[in-house]
Structures are given as structure tokens and as C-alpha cells.
Amino acid sequence: MCELTYTLRGDYYFPNVTVPVEPGTLNKYGRMRRQYLKEHLPLLYQNMLLTGTLHKHLVEISEQAEERLETMMPLLMEQNGITEALKARDPMAWVGAMNNLHACAEEIILAELVYV
């Protein structure tokens, strides 16, 4: 069992509470998931926060989203015929097409991982 200690400051005792530092960083998908949980599923957010599972969950979502994006982009490029030849022939068309595919992949990731 965890023993709680207190520090006297003036006339009041304050609990000595520390937040453990957890490994892993959050990318934008993890931060978006946290915001979604806060706004739309506040009970789940509070429960995960109090039990210490929130950060681990957000890191998992971040990693899954990045992996999914990395696997989807080459498939989408192949399906839409976006090649290095297009990049050499018309760079602006290639950039526009890549931005479009990235936006499509991101929408899929948001619908499947972040906003559920």
C-alpha cells in the first residue's frame, strides 16, 4: 500500500504527490486522441488518468497511427499511379497528389484510431 506524506507550509499540510515520468512521446494523433477523450468521453478519460493508463494508451495510439500511415501511403501511391516519373516530369502535380493522398490516409486513421 502507498503511504501518503505531507509537507507543512504555513498553517496547512499539503500532500506530497508526484506524477511518474512515463516513457514515450505523443505525436499529433496521441494529442488528438487525448483531446477527443477529454471532450467526448470524460468518464473514460478520468478513469484512465486516475489509474495511470492514459499515457500508455496515448503512446500506443500514436505508434499505431504512424505505422498505419507508413503502410498506407505506398499502397495509395500505387493505386493512384503516383510514381517517381511523375515527380520528375511534373513536381507540382506530384506534390499536390501526395498532399491529397496524405489527407485521405489521415482521415482514415482519424476515423479508425483516434475518434472511436
C-alpha positions in Angstrom: 0.0 0.0 0.0 1.2 3.5 -0.8 1.9 5.7 2.2 1.0 9.4 1.7 3.2 12.0 3.2 2.5 15.7 3.8 4.5 18.9 3.9 3.7 21.8 6.2 3.5 25.2 4.5 2.4 27.9 6.8 -0.6 26.6 8.6 -1.6 24.0 6.0 -0.4 20.5 5.3 -0.1 19.7 1.5 0.2 16.1 0.2 3.4 15.2 -1.4 2.1 14.0 -4.8 4.4 13.2 -7.7 3.5 12.3 -11.2 5.6 9.4 -12.6 7.5 10.2 -15.8 6.4 7.7 -18.4 8.4 6.8 -21.5 7.2 7.6 -25.0 6.3 10.8 -26.7 3.0 11.7 -28.2 2.6 12.8 -31.8 -0.3 14.7 -33.1 -2.5 11.6 -33.2 -1.9 10.9 -29.5 -2.7 14.5 -28.6 -5.8 14.5 -30.8 -7.0 11.2 -29.0 -6.4 12.8 -25.6 -8.5 15.9 -26.6 -11.2 13.6 -28.0 -11.3 11.6 -24.8 -11.5 14.8 -22.7 -14.3 16.3 -24.7 -16.4 13.3 -25.7 -15.6 10.5 -23.2 -14.8 12.4 -20.0 -15.5 9.4 -17.7 -13.2 7.2 -19.6 -10.6 9.9 -19.7 -10.8 10.5 -15.9 -10.7 6.8 -15.2 -7.6 6.2 -17.4 -5.9 9.3 -15.9 -6.5 8.2 -12.3 -5.5 4.6 -12.9 -2.3 5.7 -14.8 -3.2 4.0 -18.1 -3.8 7.2 -20.1 -0.3 7.9 -21.2 0.4 4.3 -22.2 -2.9 4.3 -24.3 -2.0 7.6 -26.0 1.5 6.3 -26.9 0.0 3.2 -28.3 -2.4 5.2 -30.5 0.5 7.4 -31.6 2.6 4.4 -32.7 -0.3 2.6 -34.4 -1.2 5.7 -36.3 2.3 6.3 -37.5 2.7 2.7 -38.6 -0.6 2.8 -40.4 0.3 6.0 -42.2 3.6 4.5 -43.3 1.9 1.4 -44.7 -1.0 3.2 -46.3 1.0 5.8 -48.3 2.8 3.4 -50.6 -0.4 1.5 -51.3 -2.3 4.6 -52.1 0.5 5.9 -54.3 0.5 2.6 -56.3 -3.3 2.6 -56.6 -3.3 6.1 -57.9 -0.4 5.8 -60.2 1.8 8.3 -58.4 5.4 7.5 -59.4 8.9 8.9 -59.4 8.4 9.5 -63.1 5.5 11.9 -62.3 7.7 13.6 -59.7 10.5 14.1 -62.3 8.0 15.2 -65.1 5.7 17.5 -63.1 6.9 18.2 -59.5 3.9 20.4 -58.6 1.4 17.8 -59.7 3.3 15.2 -57.7 3.2 17.4 -54.6 -0.5 18.1 -55.0 -1.2 14.4 -55.4 0.9 13.4 -52.4 -0.8 16.0 -50.2 -4.2 14.7 -51.3 -3.2 11.1 -50.6 -1.8 12.1 -47.2 -5.0 13.9 -46.3 -7.0 10.8 -47.3 -4.8 8.5 -45.3 -5.0 10.8 -42.3 -8.8 10.9 -42.4 -8.9 7.1 -42.4 -6.5 7.0 -39.4 -8.6 9.5 -37.5 -11.8 7.6 -38.1 -10.3 4.2 -37.2 -8.0 5.0 -34.3 -8.5 8.5 -32.9 -12.2 9.2 -32.9 -13.6 5.8 -31.7 
